[in-house]
Amino acid sequence: MCLALVDSSHAGALRTDLSKTLVPLEEIVSGGPPPDGIPAIDRPNFMTSAKADAWLKPKEPVVALEINGDARAYPLQILMWHEIANDTVGGRPVAVTYCPLCNVIRSGPRWRAGPSSASVRGHGSP
Protein backbone atom coordinates (compact mmCIF):
# COMPACT_ATOMS: atom_id res chain seq x y z
CA MET A 1 0.00 0.00 0.00
CA CYS A 2 1.37 3.42 -0.97
CA LEU A 3 0.53 6.14 1.54
CA ALA A 4 2.31 9.04 -0.14
CA LEU A 5 4.80 9.46 -2.91
CA VAL A 6 8.02 11.30 -2.24
CA ASP A 7 7.75 14.95 -3.13
CA SER A 8 11.00 15.67 -5.00
CA SER A 9 10.80 19.30 -3.85
CA HIS A 10 11.98 18.09 -0.42
CA ALA A 11 15.14 16.64 -1.96
CA GLY A 12 16.58 20.11 -2.53
CA ALA A 13 15.93 21.03 1.10
CA LEU A 14 17.89 17.95 2.13
CA ARG A 15 20.65 18.62 -0.42
CA THR A 16 20.11 15.21 -2.03
CA ASP A 17 21.81 14.32 -5.31
CA LEU A 18 18.94 12.77 -7.27
CA SER A 19 21.25 11.60 -10.07
CA LYS A 20 22.60 8.82 -7.81
CA THR A 21 19.35 7.05 -6.94
CA LEU A 22 19.34 3.25 -6.93
CA VAL A 23 15.57 3.03 -6.51
CA PRO A 24 13.18 4.98 -8.75
CA LEU A 25 11.83 7.93 -6.73
CA GLU A 26 8.23 7.06 -7.61
CA GLU A 27 8.63 3.75 -5.71
CA ILE A 28 9.62 5.46 -2.44
CA VAL A 29 6.90 6.36 0.05
CA SER A 30 7.11 9.12 2.60
CA GLY A 31 8.36 8.13 6.04
CA GLY A 32 6.65 10.98 7.83
CA PRO A 33 6.61 14.75 7.96
CA PRO A 34 8.88 16.90 5.79
CA PRO A 35 11.98 18.65 7.22
CA ASP A 36 10.95 20.86 10.13
CA GLY A 37 7.46 19.30 9.97
CA ILE A 38 7.59 18.55 13.71
CA PRO A 39 7.86 21.89 15.50
CA ALA A 40 10.28 22.06 18.43
CA ILE A 41 9.17 23.83 21.59
CA ASP A 42 11.34 26.95 21.74
CA ARG A 43 9.77 28.69 24.74
CA PRO A 44 8.28 26.03 27.00
CA ASN A 45 5.64 27.11 29.49
CA PHE A 46 5.76 25.57 32.95
CA MET A 47 3.19 25.31 35.71
CA THR A 48 3.12 24.17 39.30
CA SER A 49 2.69 20.46 39.99
CA ALA A 50 -0.67 21.29 41.62
CA LYS A 51 -1.96 22.76 38.33
CA ALA A 52 -0.46 19.89 36.31
CA ASP A 53 -2.36 17.39 38.49
CA ALA A 54 -5.51 18.41 36.58
CA TRP A 55 -4.24 16.74 33.38
CA LEU A 56 -1.05 14.81 34.25
CA LYS A 57 -1.63 11.38 35.82
CA PRO A 58 0.46 10.46 38.89
CA LYS A 59 2.52 7.77 37.11
CA GLU A 60 2.78 9.52 33.75
CA PRO A 61 6.38 9.56 32.43
CA VAL A 62 8.28 12.83 32.28
CA VAL A 63 11.84 13.81 31.45
CA ALA A 64 13.29 15.30 34.62
CA LEU A 65 16.20 17.71 34.34
CA GLU A 66 17.94 19.61 37.12
CA ILE A 67 20.88 21.98 36.66
CA ASN A 68 22.22 24.24 39.41
CA GLY A 69 19.12 23.66 41.56
CA ASP A 70 16.71 24.58 38.73
CA ALA A 71 14.43 21.54 38.18
CA ARG A 72 12.09 20.98 35.23
CA ALA A 73 9.77 18.18 34.10
CA TYR A 74 8.90 17.68 30.43
CA PRO A 75 5.90 15.30 30.01
CA LEU A 76 6.38 12.67 27.32
CA GLN A 77 2.79 13.21 26.17
CA ILE A 78 3.93 16.67 25.00
CA LEU A 79 7.41 15.70 23.78
CA MET A 80 5.82 12.90 21.72
CA TRP A 81 4.36 15.59 19.42
CA HIS A 82 7.29 18.03 19.43
CA GLU A 83 10.33 15.77 20.10
CA ILE A 84 12.56 18.69 21.15
CA ALA A 85 12.26 21.34 23.83
CA ASN A 86 14.82 24.17 23.69
CA ASP A 87 15.10 25.69 27.14
CA THR A 88 17.41 27.40 29.60
CA VAL A 89 17.81 25.47 32.85
CA GLY A 90 20.02 26.65 35.66
CA GLY A 91 21.29 29.45 33.42
CA ARG A 92 22.42 27.02 30.69
CA PRO A 93 20.84 26.67 27.24
CA VAL A 94 19.80 23.04 26.74
CA ALA A 95 17.94 20.84 24.29
CA VAL A 96 15.74 18.08 25.72
CA THR A 97 14.91 15.48 23.08
CA TYR A 98 12.63 12.46 22.89
CA CYS A 99 12.30 9.99 20.02
CA PRO A 100 8.89 8.27 20.16
CA LEU A 101 9.99 5.72 17.53
CA CYS A 102 12.76 4.24 19.67
CA ASN A 103 11.77 5.60 23.11
CA VAL A 104 15.11 7.38 23.64
CA ILE A 105 15.54 10.52 25.74
CA ARG A 106 18.58 12.80 25.55
CA SER A 107 19.38 16.19 26.92
CA GLY A 108 22.45 18.31 26.65
CA PRO A 109 23.86 21.76 26.09
CA ARG A 110 23.27 23.85 23.01
CA TRP A 111 26.86 24.90 22.29
CA ARG A 112 26.70 27.06 19.21
CA ALA A 113 27.93 30.62 19.72
CA GLY A 114 25.06 33.09 19.88
CA PRO A 115 21.36 32.26 20.01
CA SER A 116 20.62 28.77 18.74
CA SER A 117 18.00 26.08 18.93
CA ALA A 118 17.72 22.46 17.94
CA SER A 119 15.10 21.34 15.46
CA VAL A 120 13.79 17.93 14.48
CA ARG A 121 15.63 18.20 11.18
CA GLY A 122 18.81 18.24 13.25
CA HIS A 123 20.13 21.65 12.19
CA GLY A 124 20.36 24.58 14.59
CA SER A 125 18.67 27.76 13.54
CA PRO A 126 19.54 31.29 14.63
KETIZA-517778 format. One record per residue: residue number from 1; residue in one letter; chain; x negated, y negated, z of N, C-alpha, C, O in turn. Coordinates in pm, 1 decimal. Each point is the difference from the previous one (the first is absolute). Layout:
residues N
[NUM,A,A,[X,Y,Z],[X,Y,Z],[X,Y,Z],[X,Y,Z]]
...
This chain:
residues 126
[1,M,A,[-84.7,117.2,0.0],[84.7,-117.2,0.0],[-89.5,-123.9,0.0],[-94.4,-8.2,78.6]]
[2,C,A,[122.9,-86.1,-164.6],[-76.4,-123.7,-10.7],[76.3,-111.4,70.8],[110.3,-36.2,-40.8]]
[3,L,A,[-169.5,-17.6,146.9],[66.9,-106.7,74.2],[-22.8,-136.4,-61.6],[91.6,-82.0,-6.3]]
[4,A,A,[-213.4,57.6,-39.2],[-32.5,-129.3,-61.0],[-126.8,14.1,-81.0],[-95.7,63.7,44.2]]
[5,L,A,[94.4,-121.1,-159.6],[-121.2,1.6,-80.8],[-95.2,-107.5,48.1],[42.5,-100.8,56.5]]
[6,V,A,[-169.6,121.9,-78.4],[-100.3,-98.2,40.3],[15.6,-124.7,-84.3],[6.5,7.2,-122.7]]
[7,D,A,[-0.6,-119.1,187.4],[5.7,-127.8,-69.3],[-143.4,-41.8,-27.9],[-73.6,-31.6,93.5]]
[8,S,A,[32.1,30.5,-219.3],[-139.6,-29.2,-32.7],[-40.5,-141.8,38.5],[-119.0,-31.7,-0.5]]
[9,S,A,[216.0,-55.1,34.1],[-36.7,-135.2,42.2],[-72.1,3.7,134.8],[-76.3,-91.3,31.4]]
[10,H,A,[99.5,195.7,48.6],[-69.4,13.3,128.5],[-146.5,38.5,-20.6],[-83.3,-28.0,86.2]]
[11,A,A,[51.5,89.9,-195.8],[-137.4,44.5,-23.8],[-96.7,-117.1,-0.2],[-111.2,12.2,51.5]]
[12,G,A,[150.8,-124.7,-107.9],[-87.0,-117.5,0.0],[-24.4,-51.6,140.5],[-110.5,-43.3,32.6]]
[13,A,A,[214.1,47.8,50.9],[-14.5,-44.8,138.6],[-97.7,87.9,75.6],[-67.0,-46.0,92.4]]
[14,L,A,[58.8,172.5,-131.6],[-90.2,93.6,66.7],[-135.2,9.9,-71.7],[-86.1,78.4,40.0]]
[15,R,A,[68.3,-156.6,-143.8],[-122.8,1.1,-79.5],[-32.0,141.1,-50.2],[-111.9,49.0,15.8]]
[16,T,A,[211.2,14.8,-75.8],[-13.1,136.3,-51.0],[-33.5,-2.4,-147.5],[63.4,-72.0,-77.2]]
[17,D,A,[-162.9,150.3,37.1],[-37.5,12.9,-140.5],[88.5,106.9,-63.8],[-24.3,119.5,16.7]]
[18,L,A,[127.4,-163.1,-90.2],[96.1,92.3,-58.7],[-55.5,78.4,-118.2],[65.1,93.3,-47.2]]
[19,S,A,[-183.0,-128.4,-1.6],[-58.0,73.6,-112.2],[-60.1,132.9,44.5],[-36.7,81.5,-84.6]]
[20,K,A,[25.9,-57.6,214.7],[-64.0,121.4,50.4],[99.8,96.4,64.0],[-38.6,81.0,84.3]]
[21,T,A,[164.8,-88.4,-122.6],[98.8,87.6,61.9],[-13.9,143.0,-51.7],[-24.1,21.4,-118.8]]
[22,L,A,[39.0,74.5,206.9],[0.4,141.2,-35.6],[142.0,51.6,-17.7],[23.5,97.7,-71.2]]
[23,V,A,[70.8,-164.3,136.6],[140.2,37.0,-6.1],[74.6,-115.5,-66.2],[-22.3,-115.6,35.8]]
[24,P,A,[109.9,144.4,-131.3],[77.0,-108.7,-61.7],[77.9,-77.8,106.4],[65.5,59.6,85.5]]
[25,L,A,[-72.8,-192.8,-91.0],[64.4,-83.3,101.1],[149.2,27.6,13.5],[54.6,-11.1,109.8]]
[26,E,A,[12.5,46.7,-219.2],[144.3,23.7,7.3],[34.0,126.6,79.3],[116.8,22.1,32.2]]
[27,E,A,[-215.8,60.7,-0.5],[24.4,121.0,79.6],[-25.1,-22.5,149.3],[19.7,91.6,79.9]]
[28,I,A,[-62.2,-210.2,-41.8],[-31.3,-29.4,139.5],[118.0,-73.4,62.9],[50.8,-97.4,-55.6]]
[29,V,A,[-8.1,145.1,171.7],[110.9,-64.6,69.9],[-54.4,-84.9,114.0],[-107.4,26.9,53.9]]
[30,S,A,[181.3,-126.7,-19.4],[-40.2,-91.1,106.3],[-7.7,73.8,133.0],[83.1,85.8,29.8]]
[31,G,A,[-184.2,-120.5,49.7],[-15.6,59.5,131.4],[55.1,-88.5,109.9],[-15.8,32.5,117.6]]
[32,G,A,[78.0,-140.2,-150.8],[53.5,-88.1,102.7],[1.5,-143.2,-46.8],[7.3,-27.2,-119.8]]
[33,P,A,[-14.2,-64.7,214.3],[9.1,-141.8,-34.6],[-124.5,-48.8,-74.1],[-105.9,62.2,9.0]]
[34,P,A,[118.2,-171.9,-81.2],[-114.9,-56.8,-70.6],[-98.3,-62.8,99.0],[30.9,-8.8,118.9]]
[35,P,A,[-148.4,-35.0,-165.0],[-94.1,-68.0,90.2],[69.2,-114.2,74.8],[75.4,-77.7,-58.7]]
[36,D,A,[-101.8,69.4,185.6],[60.2,-99.4,89.3],[151.8,15.0,11.2],[68.2,-94.0,40.8]]
[37,G,A,[-14.8,210.5,-76.5],[143.8,24.6,8.6],[47.0,30.5,141.2],[120.3,0.5,26.2]]
[38,I,A,[-213.3,25.0,65.3],[33.3,19.7,141.0],[-58.4,-119.8,73.8],[-121.7,-8.6,16.2]]
[39,P,A,[205.5,-83.3,28.5],[-53.0,-122.6,60.8],[-59.1,25.3,139.0],[64.1,60.9,85.6]]
[40,A,A,[-185.5,-107.8,-64.9],[-60.8,4.9,132.7],[68.2,-102.5,89.9],[58.1,-97.2,-48.1]]
[41,I,A,[-65.6,119.7,178.2],[50.2,-97.8,96.6],[-116.3,-92.2,32.5],[-98.0,43.1,60.8]]
[42,D,A,[107.5,-168.4,-100.0],[-110.3,-94.1,21.2],[14.4,-83.5,126.5],[-99.7,-49.8,52.2]]
[43,R,A,[219.8,33.8,-2.7],[22.1,-74.2,123.7],[101.0,77.5,84.7],[117.7,-35.7,5.7]]
[44,P,A,[-164.9,142.2,59.9],[95.2,81.8,75.9],[64.2,-77.9,114.7],[-64.1,-82.3,65.4]]
[45,N,A,[191.0,110.4,-43.3],[73.4,-58.2,112.6],[7.5,103.7,110.9],[27.0,117.2,-26.2]]
[46,F,A,[-50.4,-158.7,147.8],[4.2,91.9,113.2],[108.8,-43.0,95.6],[41.6,-115.8,2.0]]
[47,M,A,[4.0,212.3,77.9],[101.9,-27.3,100.9],[-36.1,76.0,126.6],[-87.9,86.2,-0.7]]
[48,T,A,[155.7,-118.4,107.7],[-25.0,70.2,125.6],[50.2,143.6,-12.4],[84.9,30.0,-84.0]]
[49,S,A,[-137.8,57.4,167.7],[45.7,139.7,-2.8],[147.7,8.0,38.4],[71.2,87.8,-48.7]]
[50,A,A,[-23.7,-178.4,135.7],[141.4,-0.6,38.0],[89.0,-26.1,-121.9],[103.3,65.2,-15.6]]
[51,K,A,[-141.8,-158.9,-70.4],[78.3,-27.3,-122.0],[-11.7,115.3,-99.3],[97.3,33.9,-67.4]]
[52,A,A,[-215.5,26.3,58.0],[-20.1,111.6,-93.0],[78.8,123.3,41.4],[31.4,84.1,-84.2]]
[53,D,A,[1.4,-71.7,213.1],[78.9,114.0,48.4],[135.3,9.6,-70.3],[58.7,108.0,-5.9]]
[54,A,A,[-9.0,-218.9,-46.9],[129.9,0.0,-68.1],[-3.8,81.7,-130.1],[103.7,50.1,-43.5]]
[55,W,A,[-220.5,-36.1,-18.7],[-7.1,71.4,-128.0],[-113.1,102.3,-7.7],[-3.0,81.2,-92.4]]
[56,L,A,[-88.9,-83.8,187.0],[-113.2,93.3,-0.1],[24.7,107.0,105.7],[13.8,-31.6,118.2]]
[57,K,A,[-8.1,157.4,-159.8],[26.8,109.8,93.2],[-121.5,23.8,89.7],[-112.9,-28.3,-40.1]]
[58,P,A,[135.4,80.4,161.9],[-109.6,16.3,95.9],[-119.1,82.6,-50.7],[-114.0,-29.9,35.8]]
[59,K,A,[137.2,131.8,-117.0],[-110.4,84.7,-47.0],[-37.9,-27.4,-144.8],[-67.4,81.1,-63.4]]
[60,E,A,[110.6,-195.2,11.4],[-31.3,-33.5,-139.2],[-148.7,-33.3,-14.0],[-54.5,-73.2,82.6]]
[61,P,A,[-11.8,126.1,-186.2],[-144.4,-24.3,-14.2],[-31.8,-143.1,-41.7],[68.2,-60.1,-82.9]]
[62,V,A,[-173.9,8.1,143.4],[-52.7,-131.3,-33.8],[-151.3,11.0,-11.6],[-60.9,91.7,55.1]]
[63,V,A,[0.8,-185.6,-127.1],[-144.9,-15.3,0.3],[-30.4,-100.5,110.3],[47.6,-113.4,-4.2]]
[64,A,A,[-126.0,154.2,101.9],[-36.0,-89.1,109.9],[-142.2,-50.4,-23.2],[-90.4,77.8,-30.4]]
[65,L,A,[72.3,-206.8,44.9],[-131.2,-61.6,-20.1],[-22.6,-103.3,109.6],[85.2,-85.3,25.1]]
[66,E,A,[-200.5,94.0,39.7],[-35.3,-95.8,104.4],[-143.5,-45.9,-22.8],[-91.8,81.5,-9.9]]
[67,I,A,[74.0,-212.5,1.6],[-132.6,-60.3,-15.3],[-8.8,-116.5,97.2],[85.9,-88.1,0.2]]
[68,N,A,[-188.3,87.8,80.9],[-23.3,-108.7,96.3],[122.7,-29.5,87.1],[29.4,-115.9,29.2]]
[69,G,A,[41.5,220.6,11.9],[116.1,-17.8,86.9],[128.0,-37.9,-71.8],[104.5,-11.5,64.1]]
[70,D,A,[-109.1,-8.3,-194.9],[118.3,-33.6,-79.8],[53.5,130.7,-58.8],[-64.6,60.0,-86.0]]
[71,A,A,[182.4,-15.6,131.8],[56.5,128.7,-42.6],[118.2,-21.1,-93.8],[82.9,-88.5,20.9]]
[72,R,A,[-77.0,171.4,-124.4],[109.8,-5.7,-97.6],[49.0,141.6,-27.8],[-74.7,96.7,14.9]]
[73,A,A,[200.2,-85.7,-55.1],[57.3,126.8,-44.5],[66.2,-23.4,-135.3],[80.1,-92.2,-15.4]]
[74,Y,A,[-113.2,175.2,-81.8],[54.2,-8.8,-135.1],[82.9,126.9,-24.2],[-57.7,107.0,-19.8]]
[75,P,A,[191.2,-115.9,20.9],[83.1,119.6,-18.7],[-19.2,62.1,-138.6],[-3.5,-70.0,-101.2]]
[76,L,A,[-8.9,202.7,99.3],[-16.5,68.1,-128.9],[121.7,-17.9,-89.4],[-12.9,1.7,-122.4]]
[77,Q,A,[131.8,-19.1,181.7],[118.6,-18.2,-84.9],[-9.9,-128.6,-82.3],[66.5,-11.8,-103.0]]
[78,I,A,[-147.6,-83.9,146.1],[-22.5,-121.8,-77.5],[-120.5,18.2,-92.4],[5.1,-36.7,-117.4]]
[79,L,A,[-113.8,93.7,171.2],[-119.3,22.0,-83.6],[28.2,96.7,-115.3],[-66.8,-6.0,-103.2]]
[80,M,A,[164.4,94.3,119.8],[33.0,94.0,-107.3],[40.0,-73.7,-127.8],[-22.9,50.1,-110.0]]
[81,W,A,[82.4,-168.6,124.0],[46.6,-76.3,-115.9],[-100.6,-104.2,-47.3],[9.8,-48.0,-112.9]]
[82,H,A,[-105.4,12.5,196.5],[-96.9,-104.0,-35.5],[-143.5,52.1,-9.1],[-81.2,-54.2,-75.1]]
[83,E,A,[50.2,158.4,150.6],[-128.9,69.6,0.5],[-116.5,-79.8,56.9],[-95.5,60.1,49.3]]
[84,I,A,[99.3,-191.5,-54.1],[-110.4,-81.3,53.8],[56.8,-118.8,76.4],[92.3,-67.3,-46.0]]
[85,A,A,[-149.1,43.1,162.9],[29.5,-122.1,74.6],[-131.3,-75.0,18.4],[-92.7,51.7,62.4]]
[86,N,A,[84.1,-171.8,-115.7],[-115.4,-87.9,20.8],[31.8,-85.6,121.2],[103.7,-66.2,4.9]]
[87,D,A,[-192.9,67.7,92.4],[29.5,-67.4,125.9],[-130.2,-53.4,60.1],[-108.9,28.5,-49.8]]
[88,T,A,[121.5,-104.4,154.9],[-114.0,-42.2,80.7],[28.2,47.9,140.9],[98.3,-41.2,61.4]]
[89,V,A,[-184.0,128.1,-9.8],[17.9,58.5,132.5],[-125.5,-29.1,81.3],[-111.3,28.9,-43.9]]
[90,G,A,[129.5,-85.4,160.6],[-114.0,-32.4,83.9],[-96.5,-95.5,-67.4],[-120.3,4.1,25.7]]
[91,G,A,[173.0,-90.6,-112.5],[-82.9,-97.4,-70.3],[-72.0,55.6,-121.9],[-79.5,-70.8,-61.8]]
[92,R,A,[105.8,196.5,25.7],[-67.9,61.7,-114.9],[99.4,34.4,-110.3],[103.4,61.0,27.3]]
[93,P,A,[-133.2,-99.2,-151.4],[88.7,38.5,-110.6],[-12.5,150.4,-26.7],[-110.2,52.4,-16.5]]
[94,V,A,[225.1,15.6,12.5],[2.0,144.6,-19.3],[103.8,38.7,-105.2],[92.9,-75.2,-29.7]]
[95,A,A,[-111.6,193.7,-24.9],[100.3,62.8,-85.5],[38.1,131.2,67.0],[-86.5,81.6,32.0]]
[96,V,A,[216.0,-61.4,-11.0],[52.7,124.4,55.0],[70.5,69.7,-114.9],[92.2,-55.8,-59.5]]
[97,T,A,[-134.9,177.6,27.6],[54.8,68.5,-117.3],[60.7,133.7,38.5],[-43.5,65.6,94.6]]
[98,Y,A,[145.4,-27.1,-170.6],[65.8,129.7,18.7],[33.6,55.4,-137.0],[59.2,-69.8,-82.3]]
[99,C,A,[-96.1,194.2,57.0],[36.2,67.1,-124.8],[109.0,102.3,30.3],[-27.6,102.1,62.9]]
[100,P,A,[152.7,-127.8,-107.0],[107.1,95.3,28.3],[-14.2,130.1,-78.6],[61.5,99.9,37.2]]
[101,L,A,[-140.1,-98.0,-144.2],[-17.2,122.8,-77.9],[-86.0,102.3,72.7],[25.2,120.2,-8.8]]
[102,C,A,[-126.5,-167.3,80.5],[-89.8,93.5,69.7],[-1.0,-21.0,150.7],[-77.2,64.6,70.8]]
[103,N,A,[162.3,-154.2,-20.6],[14.6,-26.0,142.8],[-132.4,-39.4,65.4],[-35.2,51.3,106.3]]
[104,V,A,[-37.2,-142.0,-170.0],[-128.5,-47.2,52.2],[11.6,-146.7,39.1],[55.9,-81.9,-72.9]]
[105,I,A,[-110.5,51.2,190.7],[0.2,-136.5,52.8],[-144.5,-46.1,10.1],[-86.3,74.2,47.0]]
[106,R,A,[59.6,-197.3,-91.4],[-133.2,-58.8,15.3],[16.8,-146.3,35.5],[95.9,-65.3,-41.3]]
[107,S,A,[-189.6,15.8,117.4],[-3.5,-143.6,25.4],[-146.0,-41.4,6.5],[-87.4,78.4,37.0]]
[108,G,A,[63.7,-201.3,-73.3],[-137.2,-48.1,2.2],[-5.5,-147.1,-35.1],[101.4,-62.0,-32.1]]
[109,P,A,[-221.3,7.4,38.8],[-15.6,-143.4,-27.1],[15.9,-32.1,-148.2],[-28.2,82.0,-87.5]]
[110,R,A,[74.1,-203.2,62.9],[-2.4,-54.8,-135.5],[-124.7,-86.1,-4.0],[-4.5,-104.0,65.6]]
[111,W,A,[-96.8,144.3,-140.9],[-132.8,-59.7,7.9],[-31.7,-106.1,-102.1],[-101.1,-68.8,13.7]]
[112,R,A,[181.3,52.7,-113.5],[-32.9,-94.0,-106.2],[-10.6,-141.9,54.4],[79.0,-40.0,85.5]]
[113,A,A,[-175.4,-35.3,-134.3],[-16.1,-138.9,44.9],[121.2,-81.6,-41.9],[47.9,12.9,-112.7]]
[114,G,A,[0.9,-95.0,200.6],[116.7,-82.7,-30.1],[128.4,77.1,21.8],[-3.5,115.5,42.2]]
[115,P,A,[117.3,-178.0,-70.5],[128.2,67.7,19.4],[10.1,119.9,-93.5],[-35.0,-9.9,-117.6]]
[116,S,A,[81.8,121.1,168.2],[17.3,118.0,-83.3],[111.8,86.1,55.8],[38.6,-13.9,116.0]]
[117,S,A,[12.0,101.5,-198.0],[99.0,95.6,44.3],[-14.9,125.3,-83.0],[-48.5,-3.3,-113.1]]
[118,A,A,[90.9,113.5,171.0],[0.7,126.9,-73.1],[134.9,13.4,-68.3],[100.6,-52.1,48.2]]
[119,S,A,[-99.2,122.3,-160.7],[125.9,28.5,-67.4],[1.3,146.8,-35.2],[-103.9,66.0,3.0]]
[120,V,A,[221.3,-14.0,-36.7],[12.7,141.7,-28.8],[-81.7,38.9,-121.9],[-44.8,114.2,-10.1]]
[121,R,A,[24.7,-205.8,-81.5],[-83.0,25.4,-116.6],[-142.8,26.5,42.2],[-73.5,69.2,-70.4]]
[122,G,A,[33.2,-122.9,184.0],[-134.5,23.2,50.9],[-94.7,-115.7,-22.2],[-116.7,8.5,38.1]]
[123,H,A,[163.3,-116.4,-98.7],[-84.0,-116.7,-23.3],[41.1,-110.8,95.8],[119.2,-23.8,19.4]]
[124,G,A,[-215.2,-43.4,40.0],[31.6,-115.6,84.4],[47.9,-114.5,-87.5],[-33.6,-8.3,-118.2]]
[125,S,A,[110.4,-77.3,176.4],[44.9,-117.3,-74.8],[-19.7,-124.1,86.2],[25.6,4.2,120.4]]
[126,P,A,[-70.1,-113.3,-179.1],[-22.8,-119.8,81.0],[127.9,-60.2,51.4],[-3.2,-101.4,69.8]]
